């Protein structure tokens, strides 16, 4: 589908001066100059040509009034979910949202009350914490555990901690930042627990297309019986095709009562509507850009292999949680022997690389950082060389 030629992911595109949060706000965010941005989760690759062409067509019309979600958009989402994820989605299940994070905030408001508990599995995507705490709910931490070198859910810990005020689980699948692609049986066990305790599950599956060879994403409601009736799935093309600035997501809610209540609270909260660029770009991406995704995944796997080889051959101390999906790496610098205070500022202050600090994700200790490897190989190598030089100065 789409252009069958070889796409170019090696070209370095200068994003400075383009109003890019990743590149133009890095100094303000970290308080230092000269940093190489490898933080926030957007890619330094151009989106596919069919997407760009679709945006040009919208622009050339010269009219930017209110937009509607088109039947073609819905069908593109349905076809994509069936083809890529073996899930038969009905048209009426799809609810538009300008983003996954706004939708999660609406869900917390809609399906819990102030003082209720919402489960998170840290280290995890930091807006989960904000959605809970800023809406006067309580975070119930169910930390992931490392078993045989792999991050896993601790469902015994979760079941022990549940109370009558526990109402919702925020599931990150694939997991950001540790990169786990949950196996179907893991999701089934979690689902059985949620059915037993009548918990709503919000499944953030925005990285669902970014899975490495040998692993397969399972859409949470398909993992076991009874899950479609208690799950809200957050999806979109934004991470897959580098479209986050277009603010277009699809929230898939099979259960009509959950869907109606979510929609009512979203309307009462004045959740934003669609824009013509996001609708056009998503439709083009899903219909014409599957080959681009295939080549992107091949390139990202090459980047991951490059990081593994580089760190194994040239650095002592840093460890990597091997991702099964996403373009994010969870790095552990504790093996360098630095004290906690130095670990907290090492990547930024000493290596000159802007990484997301682990404390944002609820990490229990200093020394963890999240690195974005969705960049040209030359940029990745420069970032690793900077870290290498800093490690050797310890």
C-alpha positions as CSV (number, residue, x, y, z in Angstrom):
1,X,0.0,0.0,0.0
2,X,1.4,3.4,-0.9
3,X,4.9,4.1,-2.3
4,X,6.8,0.8,-2.5
5,X,10.2,2.5,-2.8
6,X,12.8,2.8,-0.2
7,X,12.1,5.6,2.3
8,X,14.8,7.8,3.7
9,X,15.2,7.7,7.5
10,X,18.9,8.7,7.5
11,X,18.5,12.3,6.4
12,X,19.0,14.7,9.3
13,X,16.4,17.4,9.2
14,X,17.1,20.7,11.1
15,X,14.0,21.2,13.3
16,X,15.4,24.3,15.1
17,X,13.2,27.3,14.5
18,X,10.2,25.2,13.4
19,X,8.2,25.8,16.7
20,X,9.1,22.2,17.8
21,X,8.7,21.5,21.4
22,X,11.4,18.8,21.2
23,X,14.0,21.1,19.7
24,X,13.0,24.7,20.3
25,X,11.9,24.3,23.9
26,X,14.7,22.0,25.1
27,X,16.8,24.9,26.7
28,X,13.8,26.2,28.5
29,X,12.8,22.7,29.7
30,X,16.2,21.7,31.0
31,X,17.8,25.0,31.7
32,X,21.0,24.4,29.7
33,X,22.3,25.2,26.3
34,X,23.8,22.9,23.7
35,X,21.7,19.9,24.5
36,X,21.0,17.2,22.0
37,X,17.2,16.6,22.3
38,X,16.4,12.9,22.7
39,X,13.5,13.3,25.0
40,X,9.8,13.9,24.2
41,X,8.1,11.2,22.2
42,X,8.0,12.5,18.6
43,X,10.1,11.3,15.8
44,X,12.7,13.2,13.8
45,X,11.5,11.6,10.6
46,X,9.3,13.2,7.9
47,X,5.8,11.8,7.8
48,X,5.0,9.7,4.7
49,X,4.4,11.5,1.4
50,X,0.7,10.5,1.1
51,X,0.1,12.2,4.4
52,X,2.0,15.3,3.3
53,X,0.0,15.4,0.0
54,X,-3.3,15.1,1.9
55,X,-2.3,18.0,4.1
56,X,-1.4,20.0,1.0
57,X,-4.8,19.4,-0.5
58,X,-6.5,20.7,2.6
59,X,-4.2,23.7,2.7
60,X,-4.8,24.6,-0.9
61,X,-8.6,24.8,-0.4
62,X,-7.8,27.9,1.7
63,X,-10.8,27.3,4.0
64,X,-10.2,26.2,7.6
65,X,-13.6,26.2,9.1
66,X,-15.1,23.6,11.5
67,X,-14.5,20.0,10.5
68,X,-16.5,16.9,10.9
69,X,-15.3,13.3,11.3
70,X,-16.0,11.7,7.9
71,X,-17.3,8.2,7.1
72,X,-14.0,7.6,5.2
73,X,-12.1,8.4,8.4
74,X,-14.1,5.9,10.4
75,X,-13.7,3.2,7.7
76,X,-9.9,3.8,7.6
77,X,-9.7,3.2,11.3
78,X,-11.9,0.1,11.1
79,X,-9.9,-1.4,8.2
80,X,-6.6,-0.6,10.0
81,X,-7.6,-2.2,13.3
82,X,-8.9,-5.3,11.4
83,X,-5.8,-5.6,9.2
84,X,-3.1,-4.8,11.7
85,X,-4.6,-5.9,15.0
86,X,-7.2,-8.6,14.3
87,X,-10.0,-6.6,15.9
88,X,-13.4,-6.1,14.2
89,X,-14.4,-2.6,15.3
90,X,-17.9,-1.3,14.7
91,X,-18.4,2.2,13.4
92,X,-20.5,3.3,16.4
93,X,-17.7,2.3,18.8
94,X,-15.4,5.0,17.6
95,X,-15.4,8.4,19.4
96,X,-13.2,11.2,18.3
97,X,-10.8,12.9,20.7
98,X,-8.2,15.6,20.1
99,X,-5.7,13.4,22.0
100,X,-5.3,10.4,24.2
101,X,-4.3,12.5,27.3
102,X,-7.5,14.6,27.2
103,X,-9.5,11.5,26.7
104,X,-7.9,9.8,29.8
105,X,-8.7,12.9,31.9
106,X,-12.3,12.7,30.7
107,X,-12.5,9.0,31.6
108,X,-11.1,9.6,35.1
109,X,-13.8,12.2,35.6
110,X,-16.6,10.1,34.0
111,X,-16.0,6.8,35.8
112,X,-14.6,7.7,39.2
113,X,-15.4,10.1,42.0
114,X,-13.1,12.4,44.0
115,X,-11.2,10.2,46.5
116,X,-11.5,7.1,44.4
117,X,-8.4,5.1,43.6
118,X,-7.0,4.6,40.1
119,X,-4.3,1.9,39.4
120,X,-1.1,2.7,37.6
121,X,1.9,0.4,37.0
122,X,5.0,2.5,37.3
123,X,7.4,3.4,35.9
124,X,4.7,4.6,33.5
125,X,3.7,7.4,31.2
126,X,3.7,10.4,33.5
127,X,0.3,12.0,32.3
128,X,-1.4,9.1,34.0
129,X,-0.4,10.5,37.4
130,X,-1.5,14.0,36.4
131,X,-4.9,12.8,35.2
132,X,-5.5,11.2,38.6
133,X,-4.1,13.7,41.0
134,X,-5.3,16.9,39.3
135,X,-8.8,15.5,39.3
136,X,-8.7,14.8,43.1
137,X,-8.5,11.0,42.7
138,X,-5.8,8.9,44.4
139,X,-3.0,7.0,42.7
140,X,-2.8,3.3,43.6
141,X,0.7,2.2,42.6
142,X,1.2,-1.4,41.4
143,X,4.9,-1.3,40.4
144,X,6.2,-3.5,37.6
145,X,8.8,-6.1,38.7
146,X,11.9,-7.3,36.9
147,X,11.8,-11.1,36.6
148,X,14.4,-12.9,34.6
149,X,15.5,-9.6,33.1
150,X,12.0,-8.6,32.0
151,X,9.5,-6.1,33.4
152,X,6.3,-7.9,34.4
153,X,3.0,-7.1,36.1
154,X,2.7,-8.0,39.8
155,X,-1.0,-9.0,39.9
156,X,-0.7,-10.5,43.4
157,X,0.5,-7.1,44.7
158,X,-2.4,-5.4,42.9
159,X,-5.1,-7.7,44.2
160,X,-3.8,-7.3,47.7
161,X,-3.9,-3.5,47.5
162,X,-7.4,-3.2,46.0
163,X,-10.1,-1.5,48.2
164,X,-13.8,-0.7,47.7
165,X,-12.6,2.8,46.4
166,X,-10.5,1.2,43.6
167,X,-12.5,1.9,40.4
168,X,-10.2,2.0,37.4
169,X,-6.9,0.6,35.9
170,X,-4.8,2.7,33.5
171,X,-3.0,0.2,31.3
172,X,-0.2,1.3,29.1
173,X,0.1,-1.2,26.2
174,X,2.7,-1.4,24.7
175,X,4.3,0.0,27.8
176,X,5.9,3.4,27.9
177,X,8.7,3.7,29.0
178,X,9.9,0.1,29.5
179,X,8.8,-1.1,26.1
180,X,7.0,-4.2,27.1
181,X,4.6,-5.7,24.6
182,X,2.3,-7.6,26.9
183,X,1.6,-11.2,26.0
184,X,-2.0,-12.2,25.6
185,X,-1.9,-14.4,28.7
186,X,-0.6,-11.5,30.8
187,X,-3.5,-9.3,29.6
188,X,-6.0,-12.2,30.2
189,X,-4.8,-12.5,33.8
190,X,-5.2,-8.8,34.4
191,X,-8.6,-8.9,32.6
192,X,-9.8,-11.7,34.9
193,X,-8.8,-9.7,37.9
194,X,-10.6,-6.6,36.6
195,X,-13.8,-8.6,35.9
196,X,-13.7,-10.1,39.4
197,X,-13.4,-6.7,41.0
198,X,-15.6,-4.8,38.5
199,X,-12.8,-2.4,37.5
200,X,-13.0,-0.2,34.4
201,X,-9.9,-0.5,32.2
202,X,-8.5,2.4,30.2
203,X,-6.1,0.9,27.7
204,X,-3.6,3.5,26.3
205,X,-2.6,1.6,23.1
206,X,-1.2,4.6,21.2
207,X,2.1,2.8,20.5
208,X,0.3,-0.4,19.3
209,X,1.7,-0.3,15.7
210,X,5.4,0.0,16.9
211,X,6.2,-3.6,17.7
212,X,9.5,-5.3,17.0
213,X,9.9,-8.7,15.2
214,X,9.0,-11.7,17.4
215,X,6.4,-9.8,19.4
216,X,2.7,-9.2,18.8
217,X,0.4,-6.6,20.2
218,X,-2.9,-7.8,21.7
219,X,-5.7,-5.3,21.9
220,X,-6.8,-5.6,25.5
221,X,-10.6,-6.2,25.0
222,X,-9.7,-9.3,22.8
223,X,-7.6,-10.9,25.5
224,X,-10.5,-12.5,27.4
225,X,-14.2,-12.8,27.8
226,X,-16.1,-9.9,29.4
227,X,-13.5,-7.3,28.6
228,X,-15.2,-5.4,25.9
229,X,-17.9,-4.4,28.3
230,X,-15.4,-2.7,30.7
231,X,-12.7,-1.3,28.4
232,X,-12.0,2.0,26.7
233,X,-9.2,1.8,24.1
234,X,-7.2,4.8,23.2
235,X,-5.6,4.7,19.8
236,X,-4.5,6.9,16.9
237,X,-2.0,7.4,14.1
238,X,0.0,10.0,16.0
239,X,2.9,7.9,17.2
240,X,2.9,5.5,14.2
241,X,3.2,8.2,11.5
242,X,4.5,11.2,13.6
243,X,1.4,13.2,13.7
244,X,1.0,14.3,17.3
245,X,0.7,18.0,16.5
246,X,-2.5,17.3,14.5
247,X,-4.4,16.4,17.6
248,X,-6.5,13.5,16.3
249,X,-7.2,10.3,18.2
250,X,-9.8,7.5,18.1
251,X,-11.2,6.3,21.4
252,X,-12.8,2.9,20.8
253,X,-15.5,2.0,23.3
254,X,-17.6,-1.2,22.5
255,X,-20.0,-0.9,25.5
256,X,-22.8,1.5,24.7
257,X,-23.3,2.7,28.3
258,X,-19.6,3.5,28.8
259,X,-19.6,5.2,25.4
260,X,-22.6,7.3,26.1
261,X,-21.3,8.4,29.5
262,X,-17.9,9.2,28.2
263,X,-19.4,11.3,25.3
264,X,-21.6,13.1,27.7
265,X,-18.8,14.1,30.1
266,X,-16.6,15.0,27.1
267,X,-19.3,17.3,25.8
268,X,-19.8,18.9,29.3
269,X,-16.1,19.4,29.5
270,X,-16.0,21.1,26.1
271,X,-13.5,18.5,24.8
272,X,-12.3,19.9,21.4
273,X,-13.5,18.7,18.1
274,X,-11.8,17.5,14.9
275,X,-9.7,19.6,12.6
276,X,-9.5,19.1,8.8
277,X,-5.7,18.4,8.8
278,X,-5.9,15.6,11.4
279,X,-8.8,13.9,9.8
280,X,-7.2,14.0,6.3
281,X,-3.8,12.9,7.6
282,X,-5.1,10.0,9.6
283,X,-7.1,8.7,6.7
284,X,-4.2,8.9,4.3
285,X,-1.8,7.3,6.7
286,X,-4.1,4.3,7.4
287,X,-5.0,3.8,3.7
288,X,-1.7,4.5,1.9
289,X,1.3,4.3,4.3
290,X,1.6,0.7,5.6
291,X,4.8,0.1,3.6
292,X,6.3,3.3,5.2
293,X,5.5,1.7,8.6
294,X,7.1,-1.6,7.7
295,X,10.3,0.3,6.7
296,X,10.2,2.5,9.8
297,X,10.1,-0.6,12.0
298,X,13.0,-2.0,10.2
299,X,15.0,1.2,10.7
300,X,14.0,1.5,14.4
301,X,15.2,-2.1,14.9
302,X,18.5,-1.1,13.3
303,X,18.7,1.8,15.8
304,X,18.1,-0.5,18.7
305,X,20.7,-2.9,17.5
306,X,23.1,0.0,17.1
307,X,22.5,1.1,20.7
308,X,23.0,-2.4,22.0
309,X,26.3,-2.9,20.1
310,X,27.6,0.6,21.1
311,X,26.8,0.2,24.8
312,X,28.1,-3.4,25.0
313,X,31.4,-2.5,23.2
314,X,32.2,1.0,24.5
315,X,30.5,1.6,27.8
316,X,30.5,0.0,31.3
317,X,27.7,0.8,33.6
318,X,24.6,1.8,31.7
319,X,22.0,-0.9,31.2
320,X,19.0,-1.0,28.8
321,X,15.6,-2.6,29.3
322,X,15.3,-4.3,26.0
323,X,12.1,-2.9,24.4
324,X,9.7,-5.2,22.5
325,X,7.9,-2.2,21.1
326,X,7.9,1.6,21.0
327,X,10.8,3.8,20.0
328,X,11.7,4.6,23.6
329,X,14.5,3.1,25.7
330,X,14.5,2.8,29.4
331,X,18.1,3.4,30.5
332,X,19.5,2.5,33.9
333,X,22.7,4.4,34.9
334,X,22.8,3.1,38.5
335,X,25.6,0.7,37.5
336,X,28.0,3.6,36.9
337,X,28.4,3.9,40.7
338,X,27.4,7.6,40.8
339,X,25.7,8.9,43.9
340,X,22.0,9.7,43.6
341,X,22.4,13.5,43.4
342,X,24.8,13.2,40.5
343,X,22.7,10.5,38.8
344,X,19.7,12.9,38.8
345,X,21.5,15.4,36.5
346,X,24.1,13.2,34.7
347,X,22.6,12.9,31.2
348,X,21.7,16.5,30.9
349,X,24.5,18.3,32.8
350,X,27.4,16.0,32.1
351,X,26.6,14.3,28.8
352,X,24.8,17.2,27.1
353,X,21.9,14.9,26.1
354,X,18.3,15.8,26.9
355,X,16.6,12.7,28.2
356,X,13.3,12.4,30.2
357,X,14.2,11.8,33.8
358,X,13.0,8.6,35.4
359,X,11.3,10.4,38.3
360,X,8.7,11.7,35.9
361,X,7.5,8.1,35.3
362,X,7.4,7.2,39.0
363,X,10.7,5.5,39.2
364,X,11.6,4.6,42.8
365,X,15.3,5.5,42.4
366,X,17.4,8.1,40.6
367,X,19.4,6.9,37.7
368,X,16.7,6.0,35.2
369,X,16.2,8.0,32.0
370,X,14.0,7.6,28.9
371,X,15.7,8.0,25.5
372,X,13.9,8.5,22.2
373,X,15.7,6.6,19.4
374,X,13.3,7.6,16.6
375,X,16.0,9.7,14.9
376,X,18.5,9.4,12.1
377,X,21.4,7.0,12.9
378,X,23.9,9.9,12.9
379,X,21.9,11.8,15.6
380,X,21.7,8.6,17.6
381,X,25.4,8.0,17.3
382,X,26.1,11.6,18.4
383,X,23.9,11.1,21.5
384,X,25.6,7.9,22.4
385,X,29.1,9.4,21.9
386,X,28.2,12.2,24.3
387,X,27.0,9.7,26.9
388,X,30.1,7.6,26.3
389,X,32.5,10.5,27.0
390,X,30.6,11.4,30.1
391,X,30.6,7.9,31.4
392,X,34.4,7.7,30.9
393,X,34.8,10.8,33.0
394,X,33.1,9.3,36.0
